[in-house]
Amino acid sequence: MTDRPDPEPHLDPEDWDAFRIDAHQALDDMLGNLEQVREGKVWQPAPPAARAEFARGLPRAPQALSDVLEIFDEAIVPYANGNRHPLFMGWVHGAGTPVGMVAEMLAAGLNSNCGGRNHIALDVERQVVRWAAEMLGFPQSASGVFVTGTSMANFLALLVARNAALGHAIRRQGLRNAPQLTAYASAQAHGCVIQAMELAGIGSDYLRLIPVDADGALRIDLLKQAIAQDRAAGHKPFLVAGTAGTVNTGAIDDLNALADFCQSEKLWFHIDGAFGALCALSNRLRPLVKGLERADSVAFDFHKWAHVPYDAGFLLVRDAPTHRQTFAAPMAYLSRTAEGLAAGETWPCDLGPDLSRGFRALKTWFTLRVFGTDRIAACIEHTCDAAKYLESRIARSALFEMRAPATLNIACFGLKSSADGEANKRIVTDLHLRGVAAPSTTLLDDKPVIRCAIVNHRTTMADIDTLMAELETSAARVA
Ligand SMILES: Cc1ncc(COP(=O)(O)O)c(C=O)c1O
């Protein structure tokens, strides 16, 4: 018998009462920080002293939790991303909620591995899958899986569509002897759709980026032409990826017309609905995404417009068996039993490449239960109203002009006086450095524009007034 060290090593607190005090304090501090989030800067660069903390080598010796919490408070908290702040309007970021934070902490406490097996966390996830189907108008038989984000969900959808087109034997055989697949999306599609073609081994040269109309929606007449040309060239068109809310301007493709077209052409109809899919929650906005409910698959994020803390991407697939057959593998160590912990037919690991995966469903479940979808929809509508209000303020501005219609929650505009748009970039950087607002930039017609994606449930109309004043200050500063 080997000598047992005494005490035997473990990672639980030596003194639970002392730990409780630190843990409660950490929770309280973060709640206080969230309560005050509006008062602070949107963002500030981390100074060298804070960054130096992260240049240290591997810690071999233990350190008190209270000491590490102190470092967290001083070197991490003040220099965070900023997306919780109501004047953060860059990219498309969710703001999170205190409810989501508590749920995330509870999930970490349970530390469930949601790759599979017979435990209650999977019931929660399956319930959210059914709720997602209900939200988007899919049948309850649809299959769904949490992933990191819409980039991953788009990639998985493309793999499912690829296998549906070529048969599941390509899992073994690869694409070498397969016909050349071609896919279609609008020229405003997110870069992750292009990347998905590369990752899937099809090649981004075979993704046809179809020009958009004046509203930013894919031109179906040109889509038809591109598909006819590809068929004439002997290629095999397999997938159309519509967009519900483009990243640049929030434009929405004519999803219903695309659904008709894909049905008649026997093409897989996927929708990248990263944020726009959740328009389906709102009676007012739902008509904009009509046709969403007819897609073969939809990728979207709970971490954007539903404010579930990062990360909570989601893929919904109408044809559950095809989804499963794309990923499921009969590994001995994952075999199922009729009862016990290894029971259950379909496990989440059968629906994507992740085996070990966390309990993303819990923070989503808490968010949906605590707020209800009507309240989330009201917040979504409010961000669209705020974008419209910003559009109206820009229209009346002497300095700025709109560069694309604010269809949803995104307003793109620029200085009237800047022909090449370079000053727009300088204005955005100045806003960031002053910590007063955080829009981002993008290119429209190859020229930089200021882009405000209003996603945050905390953003008020008064914040839009503040933004306008700060834009004018920054315009004067960079002139
Ligand atoms: C339309 C669209 N698609 C895909 C993505 C990527 O989503 P994620 O960042 O969750 O991977 C985004 C991100 O903003 C997006 O707006």
Residues whose N, C-alpha, C, O or C-beta is under 5 A from the ligand:
A	BS01	LIG	V92 G149 T150 S151 M152 H190 G245 T246 V247 D272 A274 D301
